[in-house]
Amino acid sequence: MKILITGSSGFIGSKLSKSLEELGHEVFGLDRRTGQTIESYGRKNVDLIYHLAAQIDLQYSRLHPLEDAQDNIIETIRLIEKYPNVKIIYPATAASLPITSPYGLSKKTAAEYVKLLCKEYVICTFPNIWGAGGHGVINKFEEADVIKVNGDGHQTRTIVHVDDIVKGLVKAKDWPTGEYMLGGQVVSVKEIAEKVAAKTGKIVNYNLTYNPE
């Protein structure tokens, strides 16, 4: 197959590109970090699209909701308009369940546009993904000088390694149109923090006065 991946040099896109190429597919990358845009991209003959490009920073989305909507909603619509008859595999996010940030809203809205405008699509909802080069909760705890936990840590996260996400995405190209939850292991934030602390020797700081409301 001729497969286009947006966000092809990113955390997931780079690994997915390699996996698909090893299976014999012809993979084309589109990534604005290399100066490419959907509007300027010239290749029209593709069989499948993985639309992984997105603005993913929750805090940035709160500070810059217009830019977040531009990246996640408008660029998705542009892609659909450019390839109206091509099956799109789109990653939704657990941050939309429930919606607590402009990022969660923009990803949810973009997914609704995919469902409304695409003839064929597969929407895969991602849990919290970890692995080298990632931005998930495990990565953030590993990178921090002090592991900071809001509340008592009994809140849970569904976590999965990026390699397993890539395996799921490879299989998704053969799935029928629909929405799918890519699963993982449900663990408490406290358990994650204490395991990272045991591995790294870092201190865990619990903010017991934290009130999410």
Sequence and secondary structure as in RCSB ss.txt:
>XXXX:A:sequence
MKILITGSSGFIGSKLSKSLEELGHEVFGLDRRTGQTIESYGRKNVDLIYHLAAQIDLQYSRLHPLEDAQDNIIE
TIRLIEKYPNVKIIYPATAASLPITSPYGLSKKTAAEYVKLLCKEYVICTFPNIWGAGGHGVINKFEEADVIKVN
GDGHQTRTIVHVDDIVKGLVKAKDWPTGEYMLGGQVVSVKEIAEKVAAKTGKIVNYNLTYNPE
>XXXX:A:secstr
 EEEEETTTSTTHHHHHHHHHHTT EEEEE GGGT  TTT      SEEEE      HHHHHH HHHHHIIIIIH
HHHHHHHSTTSEEEEEEETTBTTB SHHHHHHHHHHHHHHHH SSEEEEEE EEESTT  SHHHHHHH SSEEEE
TTS  EEEEEEHHHHHHHHHHHTTS SEEEE   EEEEHHHHHHHHHHHH   EEEETT    
